[in-house]
Amino acid sequence: MQGATIMDFCSHFEDKIENNTDNDNETVANDCHSICASLLTCAGFMAPDNRKDLCSQLSDHLKAYSKKSHEERSRLNVVPYLAVFCSWGMHQEVAKSLARAITSAFCEDEDIQDTSSSLPASSSARRGKRKQSDMQSDKNGLLVIPRLPSDVAVHLIGQVLRGRDPSSLVIRDALMSSEEASSAIANALEKATIAAEHVINGSVSNFMALMYNLHC
């Protein structure tokens, strides 16, 4: 099955999900989600020579997804799309995309740094053959995984960690087997937690100051 055909079918069934206004009938949406996931699982087995066009289409699809409203995004499931990249050995790029999405919630774009830069040197020894594969993909312009909305990234990580569906298992196994990928996400979550604490502490301090002024 060619990449264009796979994306056409996925788009067709995702349109059915978005146009399904019958809240009492979840069967249609669940069936469409399952079909899309199955189609994208097949895409994960495509030979390297046949991936370039589909990779571009997957990237465009994720970009379009990121521009949708929160309500529209909540109806769709992009986990199978990221699973395709992981099946192709692009798990580090998936991790970087999710890490940048999480960090962007509290930092300006120019302040976002590559979280992998702070990894211990020992991680380079574990990359081995995977690094060579990723570098080849980069030369061909295949590593184009757009940064998703921050809330989506956090939700996806939770979904992947607890999910038992094949797509979640593919991503979880790929990320957890790579020290660089898992560290990138862990570092981003740590930065987000620290930034959130600063925001909360600042809000509490401002509130206490306001209450003090009101009583003076």
C-alpha positions as CSV (number, residue, x, y, z in Angstrom):
1,M,0.0,0.0,0.0
2,Q,1.5,3.3,-1.1
3,G,2.0,6.2,1.4
4,A,-0.5,8.5,-0.4
5,T,-3.1,5.8,-0.3
6,I,-2.6,5.3,3.4
7,M,-2.9,9.0,4.1
8,D,-6.0,9.3,1.9
9,F,-7.7,6.5,3.9
10,C,-6.7,8.0,7.2
11,S,-8.0,11.5,6.2
12,H,-11.3,9.9,5.1
13,F,-11.8,8.1,8.5
14,E,-10.7,11.2,10.5
15,D,-13.2,13.3,8.6
16,K,-15.8,10.8,9.7
17,I,-14.7,11.2,13.3
18,E,-14.8,15.0,13.2
19,N,-18.2,15.0,11.5
20,N,-19.7,12.5,13.9
21,T,-22.0,14.7,16.0
22,D,-23.8,11.8,17.6
23,N,-22.3,11.8,21.1
24,D,-24.3,8.7,22.0
25,N,-22.7,6.7,19.3
26,E,-19.0,6.2,20.1
27,T,-18.7,3.0,18.2
28,V,-18.2,4.8,14.9
29,A,-15.4,7.0,16.2
30,N,-13.7,4.1,17.9
31,D,-13.9,2.0,14.8
32,C,-12.4,4.9,12.7
33,H,-9.6,5.3,15.2
34,S,-8.8,1.6,15.0
35,I,-8.8,1.6,11.2
36,C,-6.4,4.7,11.1
37,A,-4.1,3.0,13.7
38,S,-4.0,-0.2,11.7
39,L,-3.2,1.7,8.4
40,L,-0.4,3.6,10.1
41,T,1.0,0.4,11.6
42,C,1.3,-0.9,8.0
43,A,3.2,2.4,7.2
44,G,5.7,1.6,9.9
45,F,6.8,-1.5,7.8
46,M,7.5,0.5,4.6
47,A,11.0,0.2,3.1
48,P,13.3,3.2,3.5
49,D,13.2,4.0,-0.2
50,N,9.4,4.4,0.0
51,R,9.3,6.6,3.1
52,K,10.3,10.0,1.9
53,D,6.9,11.1,0.4
54,L,4.9,9.6,3.2
55,C,7.2,11.3,5.8
56,S,6.5,14.7,4.2
57,Q,2.7,13.9,4.3
58,L,2.9,12.8,7.9
59,S,4.7,16.1,8.8
60,D,2.1,18.2,7.0
61,H,-0.7,16.3,8.7
62,L,0.8,17.0,12.2
63,K,1.2,20.6,11.3
64,A,-2.4,20.9,10.2
65,Y,-3.4,19.0,13.4
66,S,-1.5,21.6,15.5
67,K,-3.5,24.4,14.0
68,K,-6.9,22.9,14.9
69,S,-8.9,24.1,17.9
70,H,-8.6,22.3,21.2
71,E,-12.0,20.7,20.7
72,E,-11.1,19.5,17.2
73,R,-7.8,18.1,18.4
74,S,-9.4,16.2,21.3
75,R,-11.4,14.1,18.8
76,L,-8.3,12.8,17.0
77,N,-5.5,10.6,18.0
78,V,-2.0,11.4,16.8
79,V,-0.2,8.7,18.7
80,P,-0.3,6.3,15.7
81,Y,1.4,9.0,13.6
82,L,4.3,9.3,16.0
83,A,4.5,5.5,16.2
84,V,5.3,5.5,12.5
85,F,8.3,7.7,13.1
86,C,9.4,5.4,15.9
87,S,9.0,2.3,13.8
88,W,11.3,4.0,11.3
89,G,14.0,4.6,13.9
90,M,13.2,8.3,14.4
91,H,12.4,8.0,18.1
92,Q,15.0,10.6,19.0
93,E,13.3,13.1,16.8
94,V,9.9,12.2,18.4
95,A,11.4,12.8,21.8
96,K,12.9,16.2,20.8
97,S,9.6,17.3,19.3
98,L,7.7,16.4,22.5
99,A,10.4,17.9,24.7
100,R,10.4,21.2,22.8
101,A,6.6,21.3,23.0
102,I,6.6,20.9,26.7
103,T,9.3,23.5,27.2
104,S,7.6,26.0,24.9
105,A,4.7,26.3,27.4
106,F,7.0,28.3,29.8
107,C,9.8,29.6,27.5
108,E,10.0,31.9,24.5
109,D,11.1,30.2,21.3
110,E,14.6,31.7,21.4
111,D,15.0,30.3,25.0
112,I,14.2,26.8,24.0
113,Q,17.4,24.7,23.8
114,D,18.0,21.2,22.6
115,T,17.5,19.2,25.7
116,S,19.7,16.4,24.4
117,S,22.7,18.8,24.7
118,S,22.8,18.3,28.5
119,L,22.9,14.5,28.3
120,P,25.8,12.5,29.8
121,A,28.5,11.6,27.3
122,S,27.9,7.9,28.0
123,S,24.7,8.1,25.9
124,S,26.7,8.5,22.7
125,A,28.0,5.0,23.0
126,R,24.5,3.6,23.2
127,R,23.3,5.4,20.0
128,G,25.6,3.3,17.8
129,K,23.9,2.1,14.6
130,R,20.7,4.1,15.4
131,K,22.6,7.4,15.2
132,Q,24.0,6.4,11.8
133,S,20.4,5.7,10.5
134,D,19.1,9.0,11.9
135,M,21.9,10.9,10.3
136,Q,21.1,9.4,6.9
137,S,17.5,10.3,7.4
138,D,18.5,13.8,8.2
139,K,20.5,14.1,4.9
140,N,17.4,13.1,3.0
141,G,15.3,15.7,4.8
142,L,13.1,13.1,6.5
143,L,13.4,14.3,10.1
144,V,10.5,16.8,10.0
145,I,8.4,16.3,13.1
146,P,6.7,19.6,13.9
147,R,6.4,20.8,17.5
148,L,2.9,20.0,18.8
149,P,0.9,22.2,21.2
150,S,2.2,21.9,24.7
151,D,-1.0,20.5,26.2
152,V,-1.1,17.8,23.4
153,A,2.5,16.8,24.2
154,V,1.8,16.3,27.9
155,H,-1.3,14.4,27.1
156,L,0.5,12.2,24.6
157,I,3.2,11.3,27.1
158,G,0.6,10.3,29.6
159,Q,-1.3,8.3,27.0
160,V,1.9,6.5,25.8
161,L,3.0,5.7,29.3
162,R,-0.3,4.0,30.3
163,G,-1.6,2.9,26.9
164,R,-1.7,-0.8,26.0
165,D,-2.6,-0.2,22.3
166,P,0.1,-1.2,19.8
167,S,0.9,2.4,18.9
168,S,1.6,3.4,22.5
169,L,3.7,0.3,23.0
170,V,5.8,1.1,19.9
171,I,6.5,4.6,21.1
172,R,7.1,3.6,24.8
173,D,9.5,0.8,23.9
174,A,11.4,3.1,21.5
175,L,11.7,6.0,23.9
176,M,12.5,3.9,26.9
177,S,15.2,2.0,25.1
178,S,17.0,5.2,24.2
179,E,18.8,7.0,27.0
180,E,19.0,10.2,24.9
181,A,15.3,10.1,24.0
182,S,14.0,9.4,27.5
183,S,16.4,12.0,29.0
184,A,15.2,14.7,26.6
185,I,11.6,14.2,27.7
186,A,12.6,13.9,31.4
187,N,14.6,17.1,31.3
188,A,11.8,19.0,29.6
189,L,9.3,17.8,32.2
190,E,11.7,18.9,35.0
191,K,12.1,22.3,33.5
192,A,8.4,22.7,33.1
193,T,7.8,21.7,36.7
194,I,10.3,24.2,38.0
195,A,8.9,26.9,35.8
196,A,5.3,26.1,36.9
197,E,6.4,26.3,40.6
198,H,7.9,29.7,40.0
199,V,4.6,30.9,38.4
200,I,2.6,29.5,41.3
201,N,4.9,30.9,43.9
202,G,4.8,34.3,42.2
203,S,1.0,34.2,42.1
204,V,0.8,33.4,45.8
205,S,3.3,36.1,46.7
206,N,1.3,38.7,44.7
207,F,-1.9,37.5,46.3
208,M,-0.5,37.8,49.8
209,A,0.9,41.2,49.0
210,L,-2.6,42.3,47.8
211,M,-4.3,41.0,50.9
212,Y,-1.8,42.8,53.1
213,N,-2.4,46.1,51.3
214,L,-6.1,45.7,51.6
215,H,-5.9,45.2,55.4
216,C,-3.5,48.1,55.9
